Amino acid sequence: MGYMKTLLASASVLAVSSIAASAEKWDMPMAYSDSNYHTQNGKMFADAVKACTDGELEITVHGGGSLFKGGEIKRAVQRGTVQIGERLLSAHANEDAAFGFDSVPFLATSFDASDKLYNAAKPTLEETMDENNLVLLYAVPWPPQGLYAKKEVNGVEDLEGVKFRAYNAATARLAELAKMIPVQIEAAELTQALATGVAEAFVSSGSTGYDRKVWEQLTHFYDAQAWLPRNYVFVNKDVYNGASEKVQNCLKEAGAEAQAKGTAKAIELTDFYLKGLAENGMSVAAPGDKLKADLAEIGKTMADEWKEVAGKKGEAILEAYSNQ
């Protein structure tokens, strides 16, 4: 009897060891700091996948651009250098305008409108991603975008010649139309860029300003609520297709949960971030009538340009959006 117990115990240990050894491990680079809610949400997603798959798949999140810089993540996943990653959706609008639907100024300016626009764009987005050897898992919005500056801004003429941090094609174009000087800077590099004068203004959410403590260099935030960009999480299509049905289902389920929780967190944090900016000495206010009108005019120009460049894909997205 003792021999049998020992044999059974050994068999059990071997079985557990075999399962552990067969667990697949994926790396998931993310561009934003570990403290950012997108990265925290990504870690919860990874935990959910591990639990759902009973340890069959383990995903390690690498935040803050530590494994790949933001601009390198999509290509790394496409090539299969890593299996999964997260990136700002509109950062790829220069590759295909369909990636920039969420950054058309004043098209969707609330969380509800942003969700409707995303749902309208999702079929076109998935088609475009399939062409890029990628599979969409989930996407989470940032809070509404506003203007950060180191001086009072009453109209776009006050921005002429200012060095402006751009993070995608839309922000670079906004800078050009406002006669600013666009400088491409990733979020992880923003603090140094502001401290050294490489950038003097930018458009982003309250989250970026709060995370990067921009009150140390800047003085004003204008809550323009111009658009709500999204970060999206995607997996290499070949890797996804090679995964078991159980793993695929778990990725979808955990992705849906991460999208819901991430969106709820963005809504919850919106006021928190703006209060934090104000508490640290920044002037936080809606843009004045002149600046608001100037930004709206720029937005109209950019919207018209996006529709033209996006072509049939853009038409499909806008039609689906208007029909909701």
N, C-alpha and C positions, 0 to 999 in steps of 0.2 A: 504493500500500500504506500509506504514512504517513497519507494522508487517511482511509483506512478505519479505521486504528487510532484515530485521533483521534475519528472519528465514533462508533465502538463505545465508546470511553472516555466520551464525552459522554453517550451513551445510558445507560451504566451508572450514571453520576452522577445523571442525571435519574430513573432507576428507584429508586435508593436514596433520593433526596430525596422522591420521590412516596410511598414507603412510610412514611418518617418523618413526612411531612405528614399522612398518613392515620391515624397512630396515635391511638387514642382515649385520652383522659386522664381519670382519675377521681380525686376527692379522698376520702380515708378518714379522717375524724376519729375519734380515740380519746381516752378520758378520762384515761388513766394516763400517768405520766411516761415519757420515752423510755428510761429505765433499767429500767423494769419489764418482766418477761418477757413479759407479754401484748403490749405494744407492740413489743418486739423480735420476737416471733413474727409479729405483723402485718406487719412490714417484710419478714421472710423470705417470708411469703405473697405479698406484692406482687411481690417479686423472682421468685418461682416462676411467678406468672401472666405476668409480662413474658416470661420465658424460654419458657414453654409456648406462648404466643401469637406467638412470634417478633416481639415488639415491637408487636403489633397493639393491645394494651391496656397502658397504663402507669398504675399506681396510686400516688399520693403519700400517704404516711401523715403525719397531723398529730397528734402525741402531746400529752399533758398538757392536754387541753381547749383547745388553742391556736386551733383553728378554730371549734369549738362546744363549749360546756360539756357535761358528761356528760348532764345533764337535757334538753339540746336535740338530742342526736344522732339519736335515733329519729325524731323529728318531721321533722328536716331530710332524712333519707333517705326517709321516707314521702312527703314533698312533692316530692322530686326536686331539692331545693336542692343536695344532694350525692348521689352515686350509691351510696355504700357507707359503712358505719360499724360501729363496735363499741360495745357498751354492756353493763353488768351486766344479766343477764337478769331478775333479780327486781326490778329498779328499776321494771318496768312491771306489777308484780302488782296495783297499784291500778287499772289499766285493765282487766285480765283476770287472774283468779286463776291461770289456766294458766301464766302467766309466772313464778309463784312456786313451782313444784313443787320446785325445787332448794334452797329455803330453809325447808322444813318441818323444824323442829328434830328431830334424832335419827332422821329417816327413813332417811337414807343418810349414814354417818359415816366411810366409808373411800373411797379412790379407786376400788376395785373396785365397791363399792356405788353410788357416784356414777355410774360409767359405765353400770351396769345401769339405774339410775333414768332417766338421760338417754335411753338407747335405748328404754325403755318409754314415755317421754313424747314422744319425737320426732314421731311421727305427729300427735299432738294439737297439739304446738307448731307444726308446719309448717302445720297447718290454721288455727290462730289467727293466725299471721303472714301467711298468704295473705289473711285478712280485713283485715289492716293494710297491704296493698299491699307486702309484704316477702317476700323469699326467703332462707331460712336457708342459710348456707354452712358455718359450723363453730362449735363452742363448746368452750371450754377451762376447766377448773375452777381455782379457787383452792385453796390448801392448807386444811385444816380450820380452822374458825372458833373463836377463843377470846376470852376477856374481858380487855381492857386496863383498868387502873385506877391511880389515883395513891395508893392505900392498900391495906392488906391487906383482903381480902374473905372472910369465913368463911361468910356466908349472904346471901340477898338483902336482908335487913333492913339490911345495911351499905351498900346502894346507894340507899336511900330518899333522894330529893331531889337525887341526883347528876345533873348535866347530861350527857346521854348522846348521843353522835353517832349519828344514825340515817342509813342510806343506802338503805333500802327500807321497804316496809310491814311486813315481818317484824321488822326491828330496832326500828322505832318501836313496834310492838305489844309486843315483849319489854320495852322500856323502861317502857311503861305498866303491864304486869303486875308488874314489879319496883318500881313506884312511883318510877321515875326520871323525869327531864324530857327527852323526846326533842327533839333539835335536828337538822334536816336539814342535813347538811354533805357536800359532795362530797369525794372523795379529794384533789383538787388544793388544797382549802381547809383540809385537816385540820391541817397544821402551825400555821398562824396561829390556828385555832380553839383548839387546845390551849394555845398560848403566851399567848393573851389570856383564857383561862378560859371561853370560850364553850362548850367541851366539856371534860369531866373524865374520861370513860370511853367505851369503845366496844367493840363486838364486831367482829372482823375476823380475817384470817389473819396469820401471822407476816410475810408479804410486806409488807403495808401498814405495819406497825409498823417494820420494818427500813428500808423505802424512805423513810419519813417521820421517821426517827430519833426516835421517840417517847420514848426513854429520857431525852431532855432535859427532859420534863415529867412522864412517868409512871414508875411504879416496879414494877408487877406485871403479869404475863401469866399467865392461867389457861388451860391448854390443854384446853378443854372438848370440842373436836372435835364441835361442835354440828351443823354441816352444811358442805357444800362448794359454795358458789355458783359460778356459771359466768358468764363473759363470752361473748357470742355476736356473731358477725360476720354481717351481713345486707346485702342489696342491694335497691334499689328494684325492685319486680316489673316495672314497665313498662320500665325500663332493661335488666333481665335478659332479658326476653322479646324486646327489640329487638336483643340481641347475637347474633352469629353462633353457629352450633352449635359451632364450634371454641372460641370464647371461653367459652361456657357450660360445655363439657367441661373446659376448663382451670381455670375457677373451682371446679368441683366437685373436680377432682383436687388442686389446690393446697390447697383447703379441707380435704380429708381428710388430707392430709399435715400441714397446720398443726395440726389437732386432735390428731393422734398425737404430733407433736413438742412441742406446747404442754403436753399432759398429762404426757408424760415429764419435761419440764422442771419442772413443778409438783411432781411426786413427788421429783425430785432436790433441789429447793430447800427442801423442807419442813423438814428437819433443819438445813440451813444457816441459814435465817432464825431459828429458835429459838435456835441456838447464838450467832448474832449478837446477839440481844436480851440473852442472858445475859452475853456477853462485854462488853457495854456497860453492865453494872450492873443490869439488870432481874432481878427474881425470876421465874423461869420454872418452873412446876410444874402438875401436874394439880389440878383443884379438889378441896378437901377433901370429906368425905362429906356434910356439911350443905349446902354450896353445890351439890354435884353433885345432891343430891336436890331442892333448890329449883329448879334449872335444869330438871331432868327434869319436874317438875310443871308448870312454865311451858310447856315443850315440848309436853306432852300437851294442854294447853289450846289452844295455837296450832295443833297438828295437827288437832284436832277442828274448830276454827274454819275452817281452810283447806278441809277436806273439805266443810264445809257451803257455803261461799262458792263453791268451785270447781265444785260440782254434778256434772253428767254428765261434764264434761271431767276433773275430779279423779278420779271413779270409774274412768274409762277408764285413766288413768295408773296409779293404784294397783293396779288389777286386772292390768294388763300387767306391772307391777313384781313383784307377788307370784307371777306365773306363770313367772318366769324361773328 
